[in-house]
Amino acid sequence: MRSYQDYVQNKRREHGAKFDASELASQFVPYFESGQRVRVRFAYGEEMTGTIGATTGWKPCFLLMRTSRSIGSPWTLGKDDQVVEVTKYQPR
């Protein structure tokens, strides 16, 4: 299980005063920490399933990682997107 607070502290240590967590939408924090698969409804109406990851850099945002093999994603998550379902799959 990942810790959101540890992630933020590491990024602050890495980027210093330039670090800005304002794009990390709080509704995704529990799923980022647990690694659970979720179904997300994007603000524009489409729904997709995956796990929650985060971008690197001084102003990160959450990403929807479609498979366990994913190392990146074009689907960024913001404050207007929402989790509509948590799947029964439990990570190891």
MMTF fields as JSON, N, C-alpha, C and O atoms, coordinates in Angstrom:
{
  "mmtfVersion": "1.0.0",
  "mmtfProducer": "UNKNOWN",
  "numBonds": 367,
  "numAtoms": 368,
  "numGroups": 92,
  "numChains": 1,
  "numModels": 1,
  "chainsPerModel": [1],
  "groupsPerChain": [92],
  "chainIdList": ["A"],
  "bondAtomList": [4, 2, 8, 6, 12, 10, 16, 14, 20, 18, 24, 22, 28, 26, 32, 30, 36, 34, 40, 38, 44, 42, 48, 46, 52, 50, 56, 54, 60, 58, 64, 62, 68, 66, 72, 70, 76, 74, 80, 78, 84, 82, 88, 86, 92, 90, 96, 94, 100, 98, 104, 102, 108, 106, 112, 110, 116, 114, 120, 118, 124, 122, 128, 126, 132, 130, 136, 134, 140, 138, 144, 142, 148, 146, 152, 150, 156, 154, 160, 158, 164, 162, 168, 166, 172, 170, 176, 174, 180, 178, 184, 182, 188, 186, 192, 190, 196, 194, 200, 198, 204, 202, 208, 206, 212, 210, 216, 214, 220, 218, 224, 222, 228, 226, 232, 230, 236, 234, 240, 238, 244, 242, 248, 246, 252, 250, 256, 254, 260, 258, 264, 262, 268, 266, 272, 270, 276, 274, 280, 278, 284, 282, 288, 286, 292, 290, 296, 294, 300, 298, 304, 302, 308, 306, 312, 310, 316, 314, 320, 318, 324, 322, 328, 326, 332, 330, 336, 334, 340, 338, 344, 342, 348, 346, 352, 350, 356, 354, 360, 358, 364, 362],
  "bondOrderList": [1, 1, 1, 1, 1, 1, 1, 1, 1, 1, 1, 1, 1, 1, 1, 1, 1, 1, 1, 1, 1, 1, 1, 1, 1, 1, 1, 1, 1, 1, 1, 1, 1, 1, 1, 1, 1, 1, 1, 1, 1, 1, 1, 1, 1, 1, 1, 1, 1, 1, 1, 1, 1, 1, 1, 1, 1, 1, 1, 1, 1, 1, 1, 1, 1, 1, 1, 1, 1, 1, 1, 1, 1, 1, 1, 1, 1, 1, 1, 1, 1, 1, 1, 1, 1, 1, 1, 1, 1, 1, 1],
  "groupList": [{"groupName": "MET", "atomNameList": ["N", "CA", "C", "O"], "elementList": ["N", "C", "C", "O"], "formalChargeList": [0, 0, 0, 0], "bondAtomList": [1, 0, 2, 1, 3, 2], "bondOrderList": [1, 1, 2], "singleLetterCode": "M", "chemCompType": "L-PEPTIDE LINKING"}, {"groupName": "ARG", "atomNameList": ["N", "CA", "C", "O"], "elementList": ["N", "C", "C", "O"], "formalChargeList": [0, 0, 0, 0], "bondAtomList": [1, 0, 2, 1, 3, 2], "bondOrderList": [1, 1, 2], "singleLetterCode": "R", "chemCompType": "L-PEPTIDE LINKING"}, {"groupName": "SER", "atomNameList": ["N", "CA", "C", "O"], "elementList": ["N", "C", "C", "O"], "formalChargeList": [0, 0, 0, 0], "bondAtomList": [1, 0, 2, 1, 3, 2], "bondOrderList": [1, 1, 2], "singleLetterCode": "S", "chemCompType": "L-PEPTIDE LINKING"}, {"groupName": "TYR", "atomNameList": ["N", "CA", "C", "O"], "elementList": ["N", "C", "C", "O"], "formalChargeList": [0, 0, 0, 0], "bondAtomList": [1, 0, 2, 1, 3, 2], "bondOrderList": [1, 1, 2], "singleLetterCode": "Y", "chemCompType": "L-PEPTIDE LINKING"}, {"groupName": "GLN", "atomNameList": ["N", "CA", "C", "O"], "elementList": ["N", "C", "C", "O"], "formalChargeList": [0, 0, 0, 0], "bondAtomList": [1, 0, 2, 1, 3, 2], "bondOrderList": [1, 1, 2], "singleLetterCode": "Q", "chemCompType": "L-PEPTIDE LINKING"}, {"groupName": "ASP", "atomNameList": ["N", "CA", "C", "O"], "elementList": ["N", "C", "C", "O"], "formalChargeList": [0, 0, 0, 0], "bondAtomList": [1, 0, 2, 1, 3, 2], "bondOrderList": [1, 1, 2], "singleLetterCode": "D", "chemCompType": "L-PEPTIDE LINKING"}, {"groupName": "VAL", "atomNameList": ["N", "CA", "C", "O"], "elementList": ["N", "C", "C", "O"], "formalChargeList": [0, 0, 0, 0], "bondAtomList": [1, 0, 2, 1, 3, 2], "bondOrderList": [1, 1, 2], "singleLetterCode": "V", "chemCompType": "L-PEPTIDE LINKING"}, {"groupName": "ASN", "atomNameList": ["N", "CA", "C", "O"], "elementList": ["N", "C", "C", "O"], "formalChargeList": [0, 0, 0, 0], "bondAtomList": [1, 0, 2, 1, 3, 2], "bondOrderList": [1, 1, 2], "singleLetterCode": "N", "chemCompType": "L-PEPTIDE LINKING"}, {"groupName": "LYS", "atomNameList": ["N", "CA", "C", "O"], "elementList": ["N", "C", "C", "O"], "formalChargeList": [0, 0, 0, 0], "bondAtomList": [1, 0, 2, 1, 3, 2], "bondOrderList": [1, 1, 2], "singleLetterCode": "K", "chemCompType": "L-PEPTIDE LINKING"}, {"groupName": "GLU", "atomNameList": ["N", "CA", "C", "O"], "elementList": ["N", "C", "C", "O"], "formalChargeList": [0, 0, 0, 0], "bondAtomList": [1, 0, 2, 1, 3, 2], "bondOrderList": [1, 1, 2], "singleLetterCode": "E", "chemCompType": "L-PEPTIDE LINKING"}, {"groupName": "HIS", "atomNameList": ["N", "CA", "C", "O"], "elementList": ["N", "C", "C", "O"], "formalChargeList": [0, 0, 0, 0], "bondAtomList": [1, 0, 2, 1, 3, 2], "bondOrderList": [1, 1, 2], "singleLetterCode": "H", "chemCompType": "L-PEPTIDE LINKING"}, {"groupName": "GLY", "atomNameList": ["N", "CA", "C", "O"], "elementList": ["N", "C", "C", "O"], "formalChargeList": [0, 0, 0, 0], "bondAtomList": [1, 0, 2, 1, 3, 2], "bondOrderList": [1, 1, 2], "singleLetterCode": "G", "chemCompType": "PEPTIDE LINKING"}, {"groupName": "ALA", "atomNameList": ["N", "CA", "C", "O"], "elementList": ["N", "C", "C", "O"], "formalChargeList": [0, 0, 0, 0], "bondAtomList": [1, 0, 2, 1, 3, 2], "bondOrderList": [1, 1, 2], "singleLetterCode": "A", "chemCompType": "L-PEPTIDE LINKING"}, {"groupName": "PHE", "atomNameList": ["N", "CA", "C", "O"], "elementList": ["N", "C", "C", "O"], "formalChargeList": [0, 0, 0, 0], "bondAtomList": [1, 0, 2, 1, 3, 2], "bondOrderList": [1, 1, 2], "singleLetterCode": "F", "chemCompType": "L-PEPTIDE LINKING"}, {"groupName": "LEU", "atomNameList": ["N", "CA", "C", "O"], "elementList": ["N", "C", "C", "O"], "formalChargeList": [0, 0, 0, 0], "bondAtomList": [1, 0, 2, 1, 3, 2], "bondOrderList": [1, 1, 2], "singleLetterCode": "L", "chemCompType": "L-PEPTIDE LINKING"}, {"groupName": "PRO", "atomNameList": ["N", "CA", "C", "O"], "elementList": ["N", "C", "C", "O"], "formalChargeList": [0, 0, 0, 0], "bondAtomList": [1, 0, 2, 1, 3, 2], "bondOrderList": [1, 1, 2], "singleLetterCode": "P", "chemCompType": "L-PEPTIDE LINKING"}, {"groupName": "THR", "atomNameList": ["N", "CA", "C", "O"], "elementList": ["N", "C", "C", "O"], "formalChargeList": [0, 0, 0, 0], "bondAtomList": [1, 0, 2, 1, 3, 2], "bondOrderList": [1, 1, 2], "singleLetterCode": "T", "chemCompType": "L-PEPTIDE LINKING"}, {"groupName": "ILE", "atomNameList": ["N", "CA", "C", "O"], "elementList": ["N", "C", "C", "O"], "formalChargeList": [0, 0, 0, 0], "bondAtomList": [1, 0, 2, 1, 3, 2], "bondOrderList": [1, 1, 2], "singleLetterCode": "I", "chemCompType": "L-PEPTIDE LINKING"}, {"groupName": "TRP", "atomNameList": ["N", "CA", "C", "O"], "elementList": ["N", "C", "C", "O"], "formalChargeList": [0, 0, 0, 0], "bondAtomList": [1, 0, 2, 1, 3, 2], "bondOrderList": [1, 1, 2], "singleLetterCode": "W", "chemCompType": "L-PEPTIDE LINKING"}, {"groupName": "CYS", "atomNameList": ["N", "CA", "C", "O"], "elementList": ["N", "C", "C", "O"], "formalChargeList": [0, 0, 0, 0], "bondAtomList": [1, 0, 2, 1, 3, 2], "bondOrderList": [1, 1, 2], "singleLetterCode": "C", "chemCompType": "L-PEPTIDE LINKING"}],
  "groupTypeList": [0, 1, 2, 3, 4, 5, 3, 6, 4, 7, 8, 1, 1, 9, 10, 11, 12, 8, 13, 5, 12, 2, 9, 14, 12, 2, 4, 13, 6, 15, 3, 13, 9, 2, 11, 4, 1, 6, 1, 6, 1, 13, 12, 3, 11, 9, 9, 0, 16, 11, 16, 17, 11, 12, 16, 16, 11, 18, 8, 15, 19, 13, 14, 14, 0, 1, 16, 2, 1, 2, 17, 11, 2, 15, 18, 16, 14, 11, 8, 5, 5, 4, 6, 6, 9, 6, 16, 8, 3, 4, 15, 1],
  "groupIdList": [1, 2, 3, 4, 5, 6, 7, 8, 9, 10, 11, 12, 13, 14, 15, 16, 17, 18, 19, 20, 21, 22, 23, 24, 25, 26, 27, 28, 29, 30, 31, 32, 33, 34, 35, 36, 37, 38, 39, 40, 41, 42, 43, 44, 45, 46, 47, 48, 49, 50, 51, 52, 53, 54, 55, 56, 57, 58, 59, 60, 61, 62, 63, 64, 65, 66, 67, 68, 69, 70, 71, 72, 73, 74, 75, 76, 77, 78, 79, 80, 81, 82, 83, 84, 85, 86, 87, 88, 89, 90, 91, 92],
  "secStructList": [7, 7, 7, 2, 2, 2, 2, 2, 2, 2, 2, 2, 2, 2, 2, 4, 4, 4, 7, 7, 7, 6, 6, 1, 7, 4, 4, 4, 2, 2, 2, 2, 2, 2, 7, 7, 7, 3, 3, 3, 3, 7, 6, 6, 1, 7, 3, 3, 3, 3, 3, 3, 3, 3, 7, 7, 1, 1, 1, 7, 7, 3, 3, 3, 3, 7, 1, 6, 6, 7, 1, 7, 7, 1, 7, 3, 3, 7, 6, 6, 7, 3, 3, 3, 3, 3, 7, 1, 7, 7, 7, 7],
  "xCoordList": [0.843, 0.0, 0.891, 1.795, 0.629, 1.387, 0.814, -0.357, 1.646, 1.197, 1.238, 2.277, 0.101, 0.025, 0.925, 1.611, 0.924, 1.748, 3.232, 3.979, 3.665, 5.068, 5.385, 6.452, 4.454, 4.641, 4.84, 5.767, 3.982, 4.065, 5.368, 6.031, 5.733, 6.979, 8.192, 9.1, 8.217, 9.329, 9.404, 10.492, 8.256, 8.236, 8.668, 9.354, 8.273, 8.71, 10.218, 10.884, 10.741, 12.185, 12.913, 13.973, 12.334, 12.939, 12.876, 13.856, 11.74, 11.518, 11.534, 11.527, 11.555, 11.623, 10.378, 9.262, 10.587, 9.486, 8.696, 7.567, 9.268, 8.585, 7.445, 6.539, 7.485, 6.478, 5.082, 4.888, 4.105, 2.724, 1.783, 1.681, 1.103, 0.196, -1.24, -2.136, -1.49, -2.859, -3.627, -4.858, -2.944, -3.622, -3.91, -4.495, -3.508, -3.775, -5.161, -5.313, -6.17, -7.57, -7.792, -7.539, -8.258, -8.349, -9.246, -9.035, -10.232, -11.132, -10.424, -10.96, -9.225, -8.496, -7.451, -6.869, -7.195, -6.152, -6.362, -5.404, -7.568, -7.729, -7.406, -6.881, -7.715, -7.485, -6.029, -5.518, -5.36, -3.922, -3.19, -2.255, -3.621, -2.978, -3.264, -2.367, -4.49, -4.873, -4.487, -4.279, -4.387, -4.084, -5.282, -5.128, -6.476, -7.69, -8.0, -7.72, -8.586, -9.067, -10.394, -11.246, -10.546, -11.754, -12.256, -11.501, -13.536, -14.122, -14.28, -14.884, -13.725, -13.751, -14.637, -14.543, -15.497, -16.281, -15.61, -15.533, -15.127, -14.473, -15.525, -16.688, -15.128, -16.04, -16.784, -17.907, -16.177, -16.811, -17.702, -18.247, -17.867, -18.853, -18.327, -19.025, -17.131, -16.594, -16.211, -15.828, -16.316, -15.916, -14.831, -14.887, -13.842, -12.753, -12.372, -12.612, -11.768, -11.349, -9.83, -9.17, -9.281, -7.844, -7.491, -8.362, -6.2, -5.731, -5.252, -5.063, -5.06, -4.659, -3.153, -2.608, -2.494, -1.065, -0.897, -1.881, 0.345, 0.612, 1.766, 2.672, 1.715, 2.793, 3.997, 3.888, 5.129, 6.324, 6.422, 5.615, 7.374, 7.576, 7.123, 6.622, 7.305, 7.041, 5.567, 5.185, 4.714, 3.273, 2.539, 2.004, 2.514, 1.938, 0.407, -0.24, -0.144, -1.584, -1.775, -0.845, -2.968, -3.266, -3.544, -4.02, -3.23, -3.433, -4.279, -4.28, -5.003, -5.686, -4.785, -4.566, -4.268, -3.381, -4.256, -4.817, -4.371, -5.331, -4.966, -5.865, -3.69, -3.291, -2.175, -1.574, -1.908, -0.821, 0.539, 1.53, 0.6, 1.859, 2.096, 3.16, 1.147, 1.257, 2.406, 2.612, 3.157, 4.223, 3.946, 4.756, 2.818, 2.382, 0.938, 0.364, 0.354, -1.041, -1.383, -0.912, -2.197, -2.669, -3.912, -4.367, -4.469, -5.713, -5.422, -5.248, -5.37, -5.141, -6.476, -7.521, -6.418, -7.616, -7.613, -6.604, -8.749, -8.869, -10.047, -10.707, -10.305, -11.346, -12.749, -13.644, -12.973, -14.299, -14.553, -15.666, -13.537, -13.69, -14.068, -13.773, -14.732, -15.183, -15.107, -15.251, -14.882, -14.91, -16.37, -17.092, -16.807, -18.205, -18.348, -19.451, -17.217, -17.288, -15.895, -14.89, -15.857, -14.621, -14.792, -15.776, -13.857, -13.996, -13.676, -13.097, -14.045, -13.819, -12.397, -11.986, -11.626, -10.226, -9.447, -9.545, -8.673, -7.817, -6.363, -5.996, -5.523, -4.125, -3.39, -3.821, -2.279, -1.482, -0.736, -0.017],
  "yCoordList": [-1.182, 0.0, 1.25, 1.378, 2.149, 3.399, 4.437, 4.378, 5.373, 6.468, 7.764, 8.137, 8.434, 9.715, 10.742, 11.511, 10.754, 11.715, 11.5, 12.466, 10.239, 9.953, 10.426, 10.987, 10.196, 10.639, 12.159, 12.644, 12.898, 14.366, 14.824, 15.73, 14.209, 14.585, 14.34, 15.17, 13.214, 12.914, 13.942, 14.379, 14.324, 15.313, 16.689, 17.424, 17.041, 18.323, 18.336, 19.343, 17.208, 17.091, 17.188, 17.808, 16.572, 16.554, 17.918, 18.336, 18.623, 19.853, 21.124, 22.224, 20.992, 22.163, 23.035, 22.535, 24.342, 25.313, 25.34, 25.828, 24.829, 24.823, 23.791, 23.911, 22.785, 21.722, 22.288, 23.128, 21.814, 22.287, 21.09, 20.505, 20.725, 19.571, 19.939, 19.118, 21.136, 21.607, 20.807, 20.83, 20.108, 19.317, 17.88, 17.112, 17.506, 16.163, 16.162, 16.513, 15.765, 15.805, 14.85, 13.65, 15.387, 14.649, 13.41, 12.477, 13.377, 12.22, 10.939, 9.845, 11.062, 9.887, 9.379, 8.319, 10.097, 9.721, 8.327, 7.555, 7.947, 6.607, 5.488, 4.445, 5.698, 4.677, 4.667, 3.62, 5.797, 5.876, 5.068, 4.327, 5.217, 4.512, 3.013, 2.214, 2.622, 1.21, 0.398, -0.811, 1.037, 0.306, -0.425, -1.217, -0.175, -0.834, -0.391, 0.743, -1.311, -0.953, -0.21, -0.602, 0.854, 1.672, 1.997, 1.978, 2.292, 2.811, 4.305, 4.743, 5.089, 6.544, 7.112, 6.708, 8.057, 8.805, 10.161, 10.958, 10.398, 11.664, 12.761, 12.472, 13.987, 15.135, 15.185, 15.685, 14.675, 14.696, 13.484, 13.346, 12.585, 11.516, 10.11, 9.152, 9.942, 8.61, 7.942, 8.616, 6.602, 5.84, 4.85, 4.24, 4.684, 3.729, 3.137, 3.727, 1.944, 1.241, 1.163, 1.029, 1.247, 1.107, 1.411, 1.485, 1.585, 1.977, 3.423, 3.972, 4.029, 5.433, 5.529, 4.95, 6.27, 6.56, 8.069, 8.808, 8.526, 9.963, 10.281, 9.471, 11.467, 11.917, 12.321, 12.501, 12.458, 12.949, 14.444, 15.003, 15.081, 16.499, 17.359, 16.858, 18.656, 19.592, 19.939, 20.477, 19.641, 19.869, 18.619, 18.606, 17.564, 16.292, 16.305, 17.164, 15.32, 15.061, 13.553, 12.805, 13.109, 11.683, 11.225, 11.988, 9.947, 9.311, 8.06, 7.453, 7.675, 6.386, 5.417, 5.565, 4.429, 3.418, 2.228, 1.559, 1.967, 0.972, -0.466, -1.26, -0.842, -2.221, -2.231, -1.197, -3.406, -3.525, -3.347, -3.093, -3.477, -3.297, -1.852, -1.539, -0.976, 0.421, 1.132, 0.967, 1.933, 2.748, 4.236, 5.087, 4.534, 5.906, 5.881, 4.81, 7.049, 7.107, 8.481, 9.494, 8.528, 9.816, 10.325, 11.44, 9.501, 9.863, 10.503, 9.807, 11.812, 12.537, 12.751, 12.884, 12.781, 12.902, 14.233, 14.634, 14.91, 16.208, 16.264, 15.255, 17.44, 17.619, 17.342, 17.054, 17.419, 17.197, 15.74, 15.394, 14.878, 13.452, 12.759, 13.258, 11.588, 10.922, 9.409, 8.839, 8.773, 7.315, 6.909, 7.397, 6.012, 5.572, 4.126, 3.677, 3.39, 2.005, 1.562, 1.955, 0.743, 0.091, -1.382, -1.991, -1.971, -3.368, -4.272, -3.824, -5.532, -6.493, -6.987, -7.612, -6.716, -7.142, -6.5, -5.293, -7.301, -6.789, -7.0, -8.121, -5.973, -6.139, -7.018, -7.183, -7.574, -8.455, -7.671, -8.247],
  "zCoordList": [0.0, 0.0, 0.0, 0.826, -0.92, -1.01, -0.056, 0.321, 0.321, 1.163, 0.349, -0.197, 0.28, -0.422, 0.257, -0.416, 1.584, 2.323, 2.045, 1.895, 1.976, 1.633, 0.219, -0.033, -0.698, -2.081, -2.129, -2.779, -1.451, -1.44, -0.778, -1.282, 0.335, 1.002, 0.115, 0.064, -0.582, -1.498, -2.623, -2.997, -3.158, -4.24, -3.732, -4.443, -2.509, -1.929, -1.725, -1.965, -1.282, -1.085, -2.431, -2.531, -3.455, -4.794, -5.478, -6.094, -5.385, -6.153, -5.317, -5.87, -4.007, -3.139, -3.228, -3.365, -3.149, -3.124, -4.431, -4.457, -5.499, -6.795, -6.84, -7.665, -5.965, -5.968, -5.72, -4.841, -6.513, -6.424, -6.557, -7.634, -5.485, -5.478, -5.82, -5.625, -6.321, -6.548, -7.606, -7.606, -8.495, -9.528, -9.092, -9.856, -7.874, -7.356, -6.715, -5.545, -7.492, -7.053, -5.875, -5.983, -4.769, -3.503, -3.554, -2.779, -4.437, -4.475, -4.933, -4.755, -5.521, -6.004, -5.023, -5.253, -3.94, -2.973, -2.396, -2.371, -1.924, -1.338, -2.333, -1.943, -3.604, -4.623, -5.072, -5.469, -5.019, -5.265, -4.199, -4.504, -2.948, -1.839, -1.851, -1.582, -2.155, -2.062, -3.291, -3.188, -4.443, -5.674, -6.253, -7.183, -5.722, -6.221, -7.646, -8.035, -8.42, -9.755, -9.585, -8.787, -10.342, -10.263, -11.664, -12.636, -11.741, -12.973, -12.755, -11.775, -13.689, -13.59, -14.694, -15.853, -14.317, -15.307, -15.472, -14.537, -16.688, -16.986, -17.142, -17.421, -16.967, -17.039, -18.368, -18.426, -19.432, -20.753, -21.004, -22.099, -19.995, -20.065, -20.277, -19.944, -20.815, -21.06, -19.741, -18.785, -19.697, -18.519, -18.896, -19.964, -18.025, -18.218, -16.871, -15.818, -16.935, -15.731, -15.678, -16.709, -14.467, -14.261, -12.816, -11.949, -12.572, -11.251, -11.32, -12.405, -10.165, -10.102, -9.883, -8.943, -10.767, -10.641, -10.622, -10.598, -10.633, -10.619, -11.559, -11.752, -12.135, -13.005, -12.155, -10.942, -12.808, -12.128, -12.373, -13.116, -11.774, -12.017, -10.857, -9.85, -11.011, -9.92, -9.751, -8.712, -10.76, -10.633, -11.123, -12.232, -10.292, -10.737, -10.759, -10.161, -11.471, -11.439, -11.435, -11.735, -11.098, -11.102, -12.527, -13.367, -12.774, -14.071, -13.89, -12.819, -14.943, -14.952, -15.706, -16.909, -14.994, -15.567, -15.958, -15.09, -17.242, -17.734, -17.4, -17.123, -17.412, -17.117, -16.08, -15.786, -15.533, -14.557, -15.221, -14.536, -16.539, -17.276, -17.69, -18.223, -17.463, -17.9, -17.192, -15.99, -17.97, -17.384, -17.598, -17.229, -18.187, -18.413, -18.885, -19.079, -19.07, -19.48, -20.037, -19.518, -21.088, -21.593, -20.859, -21.112, -19.938, -19.26, -17.909, -16.908, -17.887, -16.638, -15.927, -16.564, -14.605, -13.782, -13.049, -12.469, -13.083, -12.435, -11.483, -11.236, -10.956, -9.939, -10.462, -9.668, -11.788, -12.355, -12.734, -13.128, -12.621, -12.899, -11.596, -10.51, -11.712, -10.485, -10.588, -11.669, -9.458, -9.371, -9.263, -8.394, -10.149, -10.118, -9.646, -9.333, -9.596, -9.153, -8.722, -9.315, -7.687, -7.269, -7.594, -7.173, -8.332, -8.703, -7.525, -6.535, -7.626, -6.547, -6.504, -5.526, -7.559, -7.601, -6.471, -6.249, -5.757, -4.684, -5.088, -5.441, -5.051, -5.422, -4.42, -3.278, -4.868, -3.993, -2.971, -2.154]
}
